[in-house]
Amino acid sequence: MLQDLFNKSRKVPFSDFVTYALYSENGYYRKGSHVEKNGDFLTSPLVSRAYGETLASFFLTKVIHNRSDKISLVELGPNDGRLMSSVVDYIKKSAPNIYQKLEIILVEQNINIHKNIANLLSNHKEKLSICATITDIEKKNNETFLFCNEFFDALTFERCVLKENILYIVNIEKEKKNISEVLIKAGDSLIRKIEEYDLQIEENFYFEFPILEYEKYFYELSKKFSSLHVLVNDYGEKSDFFHSSPDPHGTCRCFYKHKVSRDFYNNIFDQDITYDVNFELLSLVAKKYGFKETGFYSQSDFLLSNNILDFIPSQMIEDSNQSLRDFKKLVSPNAFGEKFKFIIFKLNEK
Ligand SMILES: C[S@@+](CC[C@H](N)C(=O)[O-])C[C@H]1O[C@@H](n2cnc3c(N)ncnc32)[C@H](O)[C@@H]1O
């Protein structure tokens, strides 16, 4: 294991390691899903369909104008499609006139699960397309609502640190069976990107820098869509610094069977590697490609102000059982409620 990663060089940037561990042929996100209660971690759409129904209600009441003949719904990184399924089932039931105009597009890089997505959404199959990358989507001139949950935290990132005014990136090095992290002076292109985004840097605080990925997605979106609303939900904060947490080691971490660690070099291919999104940086990238930020909320604020409590299944209240306790996690400050944020962007119509 890891040998192919070091084929060309004894040292590689941390970002290459993340790409290898998550997205290479045997990578974590190339297998069947581990995003499950019995897997490695749980996400909001899996906790309750009420989460997707709240997003659908937001889309119907606050986003869509119902002027166009066609409306596209796009999800990035849907995994098995459960979020999209609860969104479109709700629209079909409560706004058939809008449902009639919908086309549904799911962008999931893991082609091994496209069949599962198609099965789950088989009720909507005439409207459905599933692609592996955003570049496969044809250019759209109609109104589009794009959403994603825990997509940006799954992208590859660099790890950087400033020491005595010199910027370094973390590389990993293999010596026989041992893997170690080493600091290498950052190259000119990375330094130029840091200068371009102009957030502050605190010496000796490690930060994650997923800039090439962010730029790739916002660039692609700006080229593909002319009237676009984007709703991103993920964990993280807005920060004026490149780092977004008080921990000087940064936020990157692994999830393995619901345990969190920084043990990156064990369980390779069997654990997730992730980091907190710095929403300030995300917003600056979006702005660079013509998007305007129109809202930023904690998950609990967003869900409660969009009436998630109206979507609690009555049976769940009667039972007052485990599923109700799970449901509370969506809005509880100590669970998903404050850690997760919603940010909303609009691509200015050209
Ligand atoms: C953390 S999981 C979240 C899954 C789901 N959205 C949820 O909330 O349960 C990240 C998902 O994004 C997908 N993904 C990661 N990078 C992607 C890319 N570049 N294009 C499309 N999908 C991607 C992964 O395969 C995975 O299904």
The ligand as a MOL file (V3000), in Angstrom:
LIG
                    3D

  0  0  0     0  0            999 V3000
M  V30 BEGIN CTAB
M  V30 COUNTS 27 29 0 0 0
M  V30 BEGIN ATOM
M  V30 1 C -19.0460 13.3760 2.8090 0
M  V30 2 S -19.8900 12.5960 1.4990 0 CHG=1
M  V30 3 C -21.4730 13.3850 1.6340 0
M  V30 4 C -22.5790 12.5770 1.0070 0
M  V30 5 C -23.9740 13.2090 1.0400 0
M  V30 6 N -24.0030 14.5030 0.4070 0
M  V30 7 C -24.5060 13.3070 2.4580 0
M  V30 8 O -24.5840 14.4200 2.9790 0
M  V30 9 O -24.8520 12.2660 3.0370 0 CHG=-1
M  V30 10 C -19.1590 13.3920 0.0630 0
M  V30 11 C -19.7220 12.9170 -1.2590 0
M  V30 12 O -19.1890 13.7470 -2.2990 0
M  V30 13 C -18.7600 12.9090 -3.3640 0
M  V30 14 N -17.7130 13.6580 -4.1070 0
M  V30 15 C -16.5060 14.0130 -3.6600 0
M  V30 16 N -15.8190 14.6970 -4.6050 0
M  V30 17 C -16.6380 14.7940 -5.6610 0
M  V30 18 C -16.5370 15.3970 -6.9500 0
M  V30 19 N -15.4300 16.0270 -7.3100 0
M  V30 20 N -17.5790 15.3380 -7.7750 0
M  V30 21 C -18.7160 14.6910 -7.4090 0
M  V30 22 N -18.8770 14.0830 -6.2220 0
M  V30 23 C -17.8630 14.1360 -5.3490 0
M  V30 24 C -18.2610 11.6630 -2.6690 0
M  V30 25 O -18.1300 10.5610 -3.5410 0
M  V30 26 C -19.3430 11.4820 -1.6190 0
M  V30 27 O -20.4690 10.8150 -2.1420 0
M  V30 END ATOM
M  V30 BEGIN BOND
M  V30 1 1 1 2
M  V30 2 1 2 3
M  V30 3 1 2 10
M  V30 4 1 3 4
M  V30 5 1 4 5
M  V30 6 1 5 6
M  V30 7 1 5 7
M  V30 8 2 7 8
M  V30 9 1 7 9
M  V30 10 1 10 11
M  V30 11 1 11 12
M  V30 12 1 11 26
M  V30 13 1 12 13
M  V30 14 1 13 14
M  V30 15 1 13 24
M  V30 16 1 14 15
M  V30 17 1 14 23
M  V30 18 2 15 16
M  V30 19 1 16 17
M  V30 20 1 17 18
M  V30 21 2 17 23
M  V30 22 1 18 19
M  V30 23 2 18 20
M  V30 24 1 20 21
M  V30 25 2 21 22
M  V30 26 1 22 23
M  V30 27 1 24 25
M  V30 28 1 24 26
M  V30 29 1 26 27
M  V30 END BOND
M  V30 END CTAB
M  END
